[in-house]
Amino acid sequence: MYVCLCNPFTDKDVQKALEAPEIRNTPAQIYKACAGTGPNCGSCLCTVKSMIVDHQSALGVQKIIEELPVLSESETIAAE
């Protein structure tokens, strides 16, 4: 879907920018990475910010999952 119509870019462009380690995850930086310029009317910045929050939340969940200890089968049975 299109996120911005003034300087057209899509949600896929935002996701790609969010995954780039060299880009800071601020609405202005993500916008510039996607459009090559600054915002025009700015009405899309709420959507960009929401996508950043969703991305950061997903990263947080992934980090928690990665840090959870993996129980062996015997530990799982003992816990039951």
OpenMM code with the backbone's topology and positions (N, CA, C; nanometers):
from openmm import Vec3, app, unit

residues = "MET TYR VAL CYS LEU CYS ASN PRO PHE THR ASP LYS ASP VAL GLN LYS ALA LEU GLU ALA PRO GLU ILE ARG ASN THR PRO ALA GLN ILE TYR LYS ALA CYS ALA GLY THR GLY PRO ASN CYS GLY SER CYS LEU CYS THR VAL LYS SER MET ILE VAL ASP HIS GLN SER ALA LEU GLY VAL GLN LYS ILE ILE GLU GLU LEU PRO VAL LEU SER GLU SER GLU THR ILE ALA ALA GLU".split()
positions = [
    Vec3(0.0845, -0.1176, 0.0000),
    Vec3(0.0000, 0.0000, 0.0000),
    Vec3(0.0891, 0.1240, 0.0000),
    Vec3(0.0359, 0.2304, -0.0572),
    Vec3(0.1099, 0.3557, -0.0552),
    Vec3(0.1018, 0.4177, 0.0832),
    Vec3(0.2169, 0.4602, 0.1334),
    Vec3(0.2235, 0.5298, 0.2616),
    Vec3(0.2155, 0.6794, 0.2365),
    Vec3(0.2842, 0.7252, 0.1332),
    Vec3(0.2878, 0.8676, 0.0997),
    Vec3(0.2517, 0.8859, -0.0478),
    Vec3(0.1695, 0.9852, -0.0731),
    Vec3(0.1330, 1.0167, -0.2113),
    Vec3(0.2062, 1.1402, -0.2632),
    Vec3(0.2516, 1.2263, -0.1728),
    Vec3(0.3248, 1.3468, -0.2165),
    Vec3(0.4573, 1.3079, -0.2834),
    Vec3(0.5307, 1.2207, -0.2182),
    Vec3(0.6555, 1.1646, -0.2688),
    Vec3(0.6368, 1.0131, -0.2618),
    Vec3(0.5736, 0.9547, -0.3627),
    Vec3(0.5225, 0.8174, -0.3528),
    Vec3(0.6242, 0.7130, -0.3057),
    Vec3(0.5860, 0.6450, -0.1956),
    Vec3(0.6558, 0.5253, -0.1513),
    Vec3(0.5565, 0.4369, -0.0771),
    Vec3(0.5924, 0.3100, -0.0657),
    Vec3(0.4992, 0.2106, -0.0122),
    Vec3(0.5437, 0.1572, 0.1235),
    Vec3(0.4576, 0.0754, 0.1828),
    Vec3(0.4906, 0.0109, 0.3096),
    Vec3(0.6106, -0.0826, 0.2936),
    Vec3(0.6277, -0.1402, 0.1752),
    Vec3(0.7439, -0.2260, 0.1505),
    Vec3(0.8727, -0.1447, 0.1524),
    Vec3(0.8667, -0.0216, 0.1017),
    Vec3(0.9831, 0.0667, 0.1073),
    Vec3(1.0182, 0.0990, 0.2526),
    Vec3(0.9166, 0.1224, 0.3341),
    Vec3(0.9393, 0.1526, 0.4763),
    Vec3(1.0014, 0.0315, 0.5453),
    Vec3(0.9487, -0.0879, 0.5203),
    Vec3(1.0034, -0.2089, 0.5822),
    Vec3(1.1498, -0.2285, 0.5435),
    Vec3(1.1816, -0.2040, 0.4181),
    Vec3(1.3201, -0.2174, 0.3712),
    Vec3(1.4104, -0.1180, 0.4444),
    Vec3(1.3634, 0.0052, 0.4606),
    Vec3(1.4415, 0.1069, 0.5314),
    Vec3(1.4579, 0.0705, 0.6787),
    Vec3(1.3536, 0.0147, 0.7394),
    Vec3(1.3607, -0.0246, 0.8804),
    Vec3(1.4630, -0.1353, 0.9031),
    Vec3(1.4849, -0.2174, 0.8043),
    Vec3(1.5790, -0.3284, 0.8170),
    Vec3(1.7223, -0.2885, 0.7835),
    Vec3(1.7422, -0.1688, 0.7308),
    Vec3(1.8762, -0.1220, 0.6955),
    Vec3(1.9463, -0.0701, 0.8211),
    Vec3(2.0591, -0.1302, 0.8588),
    Vec3(2.1257, -0.0911, 0.9838),
    Vec3(2.1812, 0.0514, 0.9835),
    Vec3(2.2049, 0.1070, 0.8669),
    Vec3(2.2645, 0.2409, 0.8608),
    Vec3(2.1616, 0.3532, 0.8752),
    Vec3(2.0333, 0.3189, 0.8779),
    Vec3(1.9282, 0.4204, 0.8873),
    Vec3(1.8728, 0.4229, 1.0287),
    Vec3(1.8722, 0.5414, 1.0906),
    Vec3(1.8122, 0.5553, 1.2234),
    Vec3(1.6613, 0.5443, 1.2093),
    Vec3(1.5990, 0.4803, 1.3058),
    Vec3(1.4547, 0.4574, 1.2984),
    Vec3(1.3753, 0.5741, 1.3557),
    Vec3(1.3862, 0.6883, 1.2901),
    Vec3(1.3020, 0.8032, 1.3224),
    Vec3(1.2139, 0.8286, 1.2003),
    Vec3(1.0958, 0.8856, 1.2199),
    Vec3(1.0102, 0.9117, 1.1030),
    Vec3(1.0810, 0.9915, 0.9936),
    Vec3(1.1565, 1.0933, 1.0326),
    Vec3(1.2244, 1.1765, 0.9325),
    Vec3(1.3294, 1.0971, 0.8548),
    Vec3(1.4078, 1.0146, 0.9244),
    Vec3(1.5118, 0.9361, 0.8578),
    Vec3(1.4516, 0.8284, 0.7670),
    Vec3(1.3460, 0.7636, 0.8150),
    Vec3(1.2797, 0.6615, 0.7334),
    Vec3(1.2178, 0.7263, 0.6101),
    Vec3(1.1528, 0.8409, 0.6300),
    Vec3(1.0913, 0.9123, 0.5173),
    Vec3(1.1971, 0.9470, 0.4127),
    Vec3(1.3083, 1.0037, 0.4583),
    Vec3(1.4138, 1.0443, 0.3649),
    Vec3(1.4719, 0.9231, 0.2914),
    Vec3(1.4860, 0.8117, 0.3619),
    Vec3(1.5382, 0.6903, 0.2979),
    Vec3(1.4428, 0.6395, 0.1901),
    Vec3(1.3139, 0.6565, 0.2124),
    Vec3(1.2138, 0.6066, 0.1171),
    Vec3(1.1886, 0.7032, 0.0020),
    Vec3(1.1846, 0.8325, 0.0322),
    Vec3(1.1460, 0.9316, -0.0686),
    Vec3(1.2640, 1.0084, -0.1264),
    Vec3(1.3771, 1.0054, -0.0575),
    Vec3(1.4932, 1.0796, -0.1046),
    Vec3(1.4876, 1.2272, -0.0717),
    Vec3(1.3861, 1.2675, 0.0023),
    Vec3(1.3684, 1.4074, 0.0400),
    Vec3(1.2899, 1.4121, 0.1706),
    Vec3(1.2672, 1.5309, 0.2205),
    Vec3(1.1875, 1.5454, 0.3418),
    Vec3(1.0391, 1.5426, 0.3116),
    Vec3(0.9567, 1.5326, 0.4172),
    Vec3(0.8115, 1.5286, 0.3984),
    Vec3(0.7574, 1.6556, 0.3350),
    Vec3(0.6483, 1.6410, 0.2625),
    Vec3(0.5815, 1.7544, 0.2008),
    Vec3(0.4706, 1.8026, 0.2938),
    Vec3(0.3556, 1.7368, 0.2925),
    Vec3(0.2449, 1.7796, 0.3790),
    Vec3(0.2542, 1.7173, 0.5178),
    Vec3(0.3225, 1.6034, 0.5302),
    Vec3(0.3437, 1.5400, 0.6600),
    Vec3(0.2316, 1.4510, 0.7094),
    Vec3(0.1244, 1.4378, 0.6331),
    Vec3(0.0118, 1.3570, 0.6811),
    Vec3(0.0461, 1.2085, 0.6919),
    Vec3(0.1494, 1.1636, 0.6257),
    Vec3(0.1876, 1.0227, 0.6292),
    Vec3(0.2806, 0.9889, 0.7460),
    Vec3(0.3305, 1.0891, 0.8158),
    Vec3(0.4287, 1.0633, 0.9208),
    Vec3(0.3720, 0.9807, 1.0357),
    Vec3(0.2423, 0.9920, 1.0625),
    Vec3(0.1803, 0.9081, 1.1665),
    Vec3(0.1868, 0.7613, 1.1267),
    Vec3(0.1645, 0.7340, 0.9992),
    Vec3(0.1723, 0.5963, 0.9504),
    Vec3(0.3153, 0.5457, 0.9593),
    Vec3(0.4110, 0.6287, 0.9209),
    Vec3(0.5519, 0.5906, 0.9291),
    Vec3(0.5884, 0.5626, 1.0750),
    Vec3(0.5469, 0.6504, 1.1655),
    Vec3(0.5773, 0.6311, 1.3078),
    Vec3(0.5153, 0.5014, 1.3590),
    Vec3(0.3927, 0.4735, 1.3206),
    Vec3(0.3255, 0.3501, 1.3615),
    Vec3(0.4007, 0.2269, 1.3110),
    Vec3(0.4506, 0.2342, 1.1891),
    Vec3(0.5268, 0.1225, 1.1332),
    Vec3(0.6582, 0.1032, 1.2081),
    Vec3(0.7200, 0.2126, 1.2514),
    Vec3(0.8431, 0.2045, 1.3307),
    Vec3(0.8141, 0.1353, 1.4637),
    Vec3(0.7069, 0.1763, 1.5307),
    Vec3(0.6693, 0.1167, 1.6597),
    Vec3(0.6424, -0.0326, 1.6431),
    Vec3(0.5676, -0.0695, 1.5393),
    Vec3(0.5390, -0.2111, 1.5138),
    Vec3(0.6674, -0.2898, 1.4904),
    Vec3(0.7585, -0.2304, 1.4146),
    Vec3(0.8859, -0.2965, 1.3846),
    Vec3(0.9675, -0.3154, 1.5121),
    Vec3(0.9758, -0.2118, 1.5949),
    Vec3(1.0523, -0.2207, 1.7191),
    Vec3(0.9894, -0.3210, 1.8154),
    Vec3(0.8573, -0.3265, 1.8190),
    Vec3(0.7887, -0.4247, 1.9039),
    Vec3(0.8209, -0.5664, 1.8585),
    Vec3(0.8181, -0.5876, 1.7281),
    Vec3(0.8494, -0.7202, 1.6739),
    Vec3(0.9931, -0.7587, 1.7060),
    Vec3(1.0848, -0.6628, 1.6993),
    Vec3(1.2242, -0.6910, 1.7334),
    Vec3(1.2368, -0.7278, 1.8801),
    Vec3(1.1607, -0.6588, 1.9657),
    Vec3(1.1638, -0.6880, 2.1087),
    Vec3(1.1147, -0.8282, 2.1378),
    Vec3(1.0075, -0.8684, 2.0747),
    Vec3(0.9537, -1.0037, 2.0927),
    Vec3(1.0541, -1.1065, 2.0427),
    Vec3(1.1134, -1.0803, 1.9275),
    Vec3(1.2120, -1.1731, 1.8714),
    Vec3(1.3310, -1.1875, 1.9653),
    Vec3(1.3766, -1.0776, 2.0244),
    Vec3(1.4905, -1.0818, 2.1167),
    Vec3(1.4557, -1.1658, 2.2391),
    Vec3(1.3349, -1.1490, 2.2921),
    Vec3(1.2914, -1.2275, 2.4081),
    Vec3(1.2899, -1.3758, 2.3731),
    Vec3(1.2359, -1.4086, 2.2567),
    Vec3(1.2301, -1.5488, 2.2138),
    Vec3(1.3705, -1.6070, 2.2016),
    Vec3(1.4627, -1.5301, 2.1449),
    Vec3(1.5999, -1.5777, 2.1263),
    Vec3(1.6705, -1.5988, 2.2596),
    Vec3(1.6350, -1.5204, 2.3613),
    Vec3(1.7026, -1.5294, 2.4902),
    Vec3(1.6405, -1.6332, 2.5837),
    Vec3(1.5234, -1.6854, 2.5493),
    Vec3(1.4615, -1.7878, 2.6333),
    Vec3(1.5444, -1.9152, 2.6287),
    Vec3(1.5629, -1.9774, 2.7441),
    Vec3(1.6368, -2.1041, 2.7423),
    Vec3(1.5527, -2.2125, 2.6755),
    Vec3(1.6195, -2.3001, 2.6063),
    Vec3(1.5513, -2.4116, 2.5419),
    Vec3(1.5532, -2.5280, 2.6400),
    Vec3(1.4350, -2.5765, 2.6757),
    Vec3(1.4259, -2.6882, 2.7689),
    Vec3(1.4447, -2.8201, 2.6954),
    Vec3(1.5186, -2.9086, 2.7588),
    Vec3(1.5320, -3.0425, 2.7016),
    Vec3(1.4018, -3.1180, 2.7247),
    Vec3(1.3866, -3.2310, 2.6597),
    Vec3(1.2638, -3.3093, 2.6743),
    Vec3(1.2433, -3.3525, 2.8192),
    Vec3(1.3512, -3.3910, 2.8887),
    Vec3(1.3373, -3.4345, 3.0282),
    Vec3(1.2960, -3.3186, 3.1183),
    Vec3(1.3456, -3.1976, 3.0906),
    Vec3(1.3051, -3.0806, 3.1693),
    Vec3(1.1587, -3.0469, 3.1444),
    Vec3(1.1143, -3.0630, 3.0212),
    Vec3(0.9750, -3.0355, 2.9875),
    Vec3(0.8827, -3.1338, 3.0587),
    Vec3(0.9185, -3.2605, 3.0585),
    Vec3(0.8372, -3.3630, 3.1249),
    Vec3(0.8352, -3.3387, 3.2753),
    Vec3(0.9497, -3.3044, 3.3338),
    Vec3(0.9583, -3.2787, 3.4778),
    Vec3(0.8742, -3.1585, 3.5173),
    Vec3(0.8636, -3.0612, 3.4287),
    Vec3(0.7862, -2.9402, 3.4583),
    Vec3(0.6369, -2.9677, 3.4581),
    Vec3(0.5955, -3.0733, 3.3898),
    Vec3(0.4527, -3.1061, 3.3831),
    Vec3(0.4150, -3.1730, 3.5092),
] * unit.nanometer
topology = app.Topology()
chain = topology.addChain("A")
for resn in residues:
    res = topology.addResidue(resn, chain)
    for name in ("N", "CA", "C"):
        topology.addAtom(name, app.Element.getBySymbol(name[0]), res)
